[in-house]
Amino acid sequence: MAEAAVQTRVAGARVRSRMRRRRSPLGVTGRYALLVGIALVYVFPFVVSLANSFKTDQDAANNPVSLVPKTFTTAAYQRLFQSDLPLWLTNTVIVTVLVTAGRVLFDSMAGYALSRLPFRGRNAVFAGLVAVMAVPGVVLLIPKFLVIKQLGIYDTYPGMILPMLADAAGVFIMRNFFESVSPSVEEAARIDGAGVFRRFWSVVLPMSRSALITLFILSFQASWNELPQMIVSTQSPRLFTLTKGTAQLASGALSAGSQFPIKLAAATLMTIPVAVLFFVFQRRMMNTTGGATKE
Amino acid sequence: METVMARAAGTTSAPARSATRRGPGIRGRDGVAGWLFTAPVLVILGLFLVLPIAMAAWVSVSSWSGLGSPFSSTVKFVGGANYAALLAKPGLAQSDFGTSLRNNAWYVLLVVPVQTAVSLLLAVLVNRRIAGQGAFRTAYYFPSVTSSVAITVIFLFLFSASGTVNAVIGWLGGTGPGWFTETRGVVQLLLQAVGVHAPAGNGFLGLTWFDWVAGPSPAMLVFIVMAIFTTSGTFMLIYLAALQQIAEEIDEAAVMDGAGPWKRFWYVTLPMLRPTTFTVVTLGLIGTWQLFDQIYVGSKGGPANTTLTPAYLSYSQSFINNAWGRGAAIAFILFAIIVLFTVLQRLALRERTPRRRRSHG
């Protein structure tokens, strides 16, 4: 038995070393060239955007390829900050904070109930969530507007925020998470006489940090980048978010091509928070594999 | 917050206290708590997802013009008139809708296969343990997390008449097209280059057959490239997760049998990835039929409606033209198209995999 195991291991090592040698049909250099080449293509648009946002309108129109501004200027950023950008930023922050908080709380509560609390109608609720997830978001543009208008919350913060406060996919993530962890600690708390809410708040949530962070990242990114919901729930410039404001900026002088630095500056600015979040949590965001990617 | 919760726990569950002692019961404290815990999500989704669909279903068979409530007595039931205007009655509404379907169909046809192939390639490339693996993954995934608005703005600059792409084409001695002004399809442009011109003739949904095969306009091509750029990172992660679940032993066994890298990929890896490919293609189909943000930001359907999509048309018919019934009808037809494609694709990919069960999502 032990001998067989050793033999397998030796054979495995031999194969692995053979694989290492014949790993790639391209060879190591070819593989790296490909990896770097593709990476450049993926990064290039962002670099171009950043570089051109510091150019003058004239310079950006005449030298669109150059990554070094002829005369370095922050004029585009200054103009943005003197105009409505601070307002857009405020609105986006309000929406993002409330939506993210709401989703993290409500989705984890519902996910917990669907996994742990056996209540009558649970299966029906679950089936309903699956059905809701299957509805394509864009199909709901007009319908959402109709309800928002009917409820009298059109062109208000509640109209922008309430419809995004929960999402079926988030509930799903949390439910799957709770399904994957053992309920033994909660059981101990239950025996100690802790009620459902106390168990959830003081025992379950602290244990669910990793899933909550995932949910936080997804919610933050989704609400920060949301455009269609803002289009159908508001019209007054007072309520423009970064996405809607920048979208309006982009379609303003489409063909002129001379105002690009200010548009690119807005695009760059709205990318920064998501980029920061991405770099802080990049391991978690890209760790779909549960630790198999350790380097 | 904590005290509120604790107090709530105390009050709501007082009558059911004895039930808990007997363990979890459907009617006990957990039963009440189950509904309380799911209530916020149910209220929000019910109010902003289920109810809207019901309201829109009514609007799609009504004459509502956007003024007042769609349920007021002046709004009339018009039956299938809105649907007929789009599908059966020749006219502007029909040809606009046909155009939007044509545009989006080309988009789907080109984006889905390419993004699937590119994401698989990226996943295979970054799956091996190599120096800088994390940095490469980051670079490929980053476009997927950035806002569609920001990326559209950047691509508008790259592909503007005096933009980066045309400047590079210029260096190479060519002349770039007016990406956002050229209204002919790329297939049409290629055909014209060899002397074939548009024949007259009848067609389908207000477009001639030639219009249908004329291909995406250069502007649509920009959106196609952009979609591949922004989605391949996400799908790369899905493939990567699947690749790492393929046991190393299987690959090793194939090596023992003397299979080279290409053979291993085609005959071992790819078949094992079929469930993942199914997921990626399904998500791709669902996503690509919903092209909206980029059009809203980038082109508003122009030039000459060549980037009009059903999703954008549904929006513009309602919010700009006040033809709410027609806009809602387009949304429902789009929904049907997405369901149809998902089902068709399911049938097509299921057929050849009778043995393997899905082992992971």
HADDOCK unambig.tbl for C-alpha pairs under 7 A between the chains (distance, minus, plus):
assign (segid A and resid 15 and name CA) (segid B and resid 252 and name CA) 6.20 0.50 0.50
assign (segid A and resid 15 and name CA) (segid B and resid 256 and name CA) 6.98 0.50 0.50
assign (segid A and resid 23 and name CA) (segid B and resid 261 and name CA) 6.84 0.50 0.50
assign (segid A and resid 24 and name CA) (segid B and resid 261 and name CA) 6.55 0.50 0.50
assign (segid A and resid 25 and name CA) (segid B and resid 261 and name CA) 6.34 0.50 0.50
assign (segid A and resid 39 and name CA) (segid B and resid 136 and name CA) 6.38 0.50 0.50
assign (segid A and resid 39 and name CA) (segid B and resid 139 and name CA) 5.73 0.50 0.50
assign (segid A and resid 39 and name CA) (segid B and resid 140 and name CA) 6.33 0.50 0.50
assign (segid A and resid 42 and name CA) (segid B and resid 139 and name CA) 6.39 0.50 0.50
assign (segid A and resid 42 and name CA) (segid B and resid 140 and name CA) 6.08 0.50 0.50
assign (segid A and resid 43 and name CA) (segid B and resid 139 and name CA) 6.34 0.50 0.50
assign (segid A and resid 45 and name CA) (segid B and resid 154 and name CA) 6.69 0.50 0.50
assign (segid A and resid 49 and name CA) (segid B and resid 154 and name CA) 6.06 0.50 0.50
assign (segid A and resid 61 and name CA) (segid B and resid 162 and name CA) 6.23 0.50 0.50
assign (segid A and resid 61 and name CA) (segid B and resid 163 and name CA) 7.00 0.50 0.50
assign (segid A and resid 64 and name CA) (segid B and resid 163 and name CA) 5.47 0.50 0.50
assign (segid A and resid 64 and name CA) (segid B and resid 164 and name CA) 4.80 0.50 0.50
assign (segid A and resid 65 and name CA) (segid B and resid 164 and name CA) 4.99 0.50 0.50
assign (segid A and resid 65 and name CA) (segid B and resid 167 and name CA) 6.97 0.50 0.50
assign (segid A and resid 106 and name CA) (segid B and resid 40 and name CA) 6.26 0.50 0.50
assign (segid A and resid 106 and name CA) (segid B and resid 41 and name CA) 6.14 0.50 0.50
assign (segid A and resid 107 and name CA) (segid B and resid 41 and name CA) 6.89 0.50 0.50
assign (segid A and resid 109 and name CA) (segid B and resid 37 and name CA) 5.20 0.50 0.50
assign (segid A and resid 109 and name CA) (segid B and resid 38 and name CA) 6.57 0.50 0.50
assign (segid A and resid 110 and name CA) (segid B and resid 37 and name CA) 5.31 0.50 0.50
assign (segid A and resid 110 and name CA) (segid B and resid 38 and name CA) 4.34 0.50 0.50
assign (segid A and resid 110 and name CA) (segid B and resid 41 and name CA) 6.78 0.50 0.50
assign (segid A and resid 113 and name CA) (segid B and resid 34 and name CA) 5.05 0.50 0.50
assign (segid A and resid 113 and name CA) (segid B and resid 37 and name CA) 6.00 0.50 0.50
assign (segid A and resid 113 and name CA) (segid B and resid 38 and name CA) 6.60 0.50 0.50
assign (segid A and resid 117 and name CA) (segid B and resid 30 and name CA) 5.43 0.50 0.50
assign (segid A and resid 117 and name CA) (segid B and resid 31 and name CA) 6.85 0.50 0.50
assign (segid A and resid 117 and name CA) (segid B and resid 34 and name CA) 5.46 0.50 0.50
assign (segid A and resid 118 and name CA) (segid B and resid 25 and name CA) 6.87 0.50 0.50
assign (segid A and resid 118 and name CA) (segid B and resid 26 and name CA) 5.48 0.50 0.50
assign (segid A and resid 118 and name CA) (segid B and resid 30 and name CA) 6.50 0.50 0.50
assign (segid A and resid 118 and name CA) (segid B and resid 31 and name CA) 6.28 0.50 0.50
assign (segid A and resid 118 and name CA) (segid B and resid 34 and name CA) 6.96 0.50 0.50
assign (segid A and resid 119 and name CA) (segid B and resid 26 and name CA) 4.72 0.50 0.50
assign (segid A and resid 119 and name CA) (segid B and resid 27 and name CA) 6.93 0.50 0.50
assign (segid A and resid 119 and name CA) (segid B and resid 30 and name CA) 6.47 0.50 0.50
assign (segid A and resid 119 and name CA) (segid B and resid 31 and name CA) 4.11 0.50 0.50
assign (segid A and resid 119 and name CA) (segid B and resid 34 and name CA) 5.52 0.50 0.50
assign (segid A and resid 120 and name CA) (segid B and resid 26 and name CA) 5.86 0.50 0.50
assign (segid A and resid 120 and name CA) (segid B and resid 31 and name CA) 6.57 0.50 0.50
assign (segid A and resid 138 and name CA) (segid B and resid 290 and name CA) 5.91 0.50 0.50
assign (segid A and resid 138 and name CA) (segid B and resid 311 and name CA) 6.34 0.50 0.50
assign (segid A and resid 139 and name CA) (segid B and resid 331 and name CA) 4.94 0.50 0.50
assign (segid A and resid 139 and name CA) (segid B and resid 332 and name CA) 6.95 0.50 0.50
assign (segid A and resid 139 and name CA) (segid B and resid 335 and name CA) 6.44 0.50 0.50
assign (segid A and resid 142 and name CA) (segid B and resid 328 and name CA) 6.52 0.50 0.50
assign (segid A and resid 143 and name CA) (segid B and resid 52 and name CA) 4.37 0.50 0.50
assign (segid A and resid 143 and name CA) (segid B and resid 53 and name CA) 5.77 0.50 0.50
assign (segid A and resid 143 and name CA) (segid B and resid 55 and name CA) 6.47 0.50 0.50
assign (segid A and resid 143 and name CA) (segid B and resid 56 and name CA) 5.01 0.50 0.50
assign (segid A and resid 144 and name CA) (segid B and resid 48 and name CA) 6.02 0.50 0.50
assign (segid A and resid 144 and name CA) (segid B and resid 52 and name CA) 5.53 0.50 0.50
assign (segid A and resid 146 and name CA) (segid B and resid 52 and name CA) 6.81 0.50 0.50
assign (segid A and resid 147 and name CA) (segid B and resid 48 and name CA) 6.93 0.50 0.50
assign (segid A and resid 147 and name CA) (segid B and resid 52 and name CA) 5.81 0.50 0.50
assign (segid A and resid 163 and name CA) (segid B and resid 44 and name CA) 6.38 0.50 0.50
assign (segid A and resid 163 and name CA) (segid B and resid 48 and name CA) 5.57 0.50 0.50
assign (segid A and resid 166 and name CA) (segid B and resid 41 and name CA) 5.57 0.50 0.50
assign (segid A and resid 166 and name CA) (segid B and resid 44 and name CA) 6.49 0.50 0.50
assign (segid A and resid 195 and name CA) (segid B and resid 9 and name CA) 6.21 0.50 0.50
assign (segid A and resid 196 and name CA) (segid B and resid 9 and name CA) 6.82 0.50 0.50
assign (segid A and resid 196 and name CA) (segid B and resid 33 and name CA) 6.96 0.50 0.50
assign (segid A and resid 197 and name CA) (segid B and resid 5 and name CA) 6.34 0.50 0.50
assign (segid A and resid 197 and name CA) (segid B and resid 6 and name CA) 6.58 0.50 0.50
assign (segid A and resid 197 and name CA) (segid B and resid 9 and name CA) 5.34 0.50 0.50
assign (segid A and resid 198 and name CA) (segid B and resid 6 and name CA) 5.86 0.50 0.50
assign (segid A and resid 198 and name CA) (segid B and resid 9 and name CA) 6.81 0.50 0.50
assign (segid A and resid 225 and name CA) (segid B and resid 147 and name CA) 4.88 0.50 0.50
assign (segid A and resid 227 and name CA) (segid B and resid 293 and name CA) 6.90 0.50 0.50
assign (segid A and resid 228 and name CA) (segid B and resid 293 and name CA) 6.90 0.50 0.50
assign (segid A and resid 243 and name CA) (segid B and resid 149 and name CA) 6.09 0.50 0.50
assign (segid A and resid 247 and name CA) (segid B and resid 149 and name CA) 6.28 0.50 0.50
assign (segid A and resid 247 and name CA) (segid B and resid 297 and name CA) 4.91 0.50 0.50
assign (segid A and resid 250 and name CA) (segid B and resid 153 and name CA) 6.28 0.50 0.50
assign (segid A and resid 250 and name CA) (segid B and resid 297 and name CA) 6.45 0.50 0.50
assign (segid A and resid 251 and name CA) (segid B and resid 297 and name CA) 6.24 0.50 0.50
assign (segid A and resid 251 and name CA) (segid B and resid 298 and name CA) 6.55 0.50 0.50
assign (segid A and resid 257 and name CA) (segid B and resid 160 and name CA) 6.83 0.50 0.50
assign (segid A and resid 260 and name CA) (segid B and resid 157 and name CA) 6.74 0.50 0.50
assign (segid A and resid 263 and name CA) (segid B and resid 153 and name CA) 6.78 0.50 0.50
assign (segid A and resid 264 and name CA) (segid B and resid 153 and name CA) 6.70 0.50 0.50
assign (segid A and resid 264 and name CA) (segid B and resid 154 and name CA) 6.43 0.50 0.50
assign (segid A and resid 267 and name CA) (segid B and resid 150 and name CA) 4.35 0.50 0.50
assign (segid A and resid 267 and name CA) (segid B and resid 153 and name CA) 6.70 0.50 0.50
assign (segid A and resid 271 and name CA) (segid B and resid 146 and name CA) 6.01 0.50 0.50
assign (segid A and resid 271 and name CA) (segid B and resid 147 and name CA) 6.86 0.50 0.50
assign (segid A and resid 271 and name CA) (segid B and resid 150 and name CA) 7.00 0.50 0.50
assign (segid A and resid 274 and name CA) (segid B and resid 146 and name CA) 6.66 0.50 0.50
assign (segid A and resid 286 and name CA) (segid B and resid 237 and name CA) 6.79 0.50 0.50
assign (segid A and resid 288 and name CA) (segid B and resid 237 and name CA) 6.82 0.50 0.50
assign (segid A and resid 288 and name CA) (segid B and resid 241 and name CA) 5.53 0.50 0.50
assign (segid A and resid 289 and name CA) (segid B and resid 241 and name CA) 5.07 0.50 0.50
assign (segid A and resid 289 and name CA) (segid B and resid 244 and name CA) 6.89 0.50 0.50
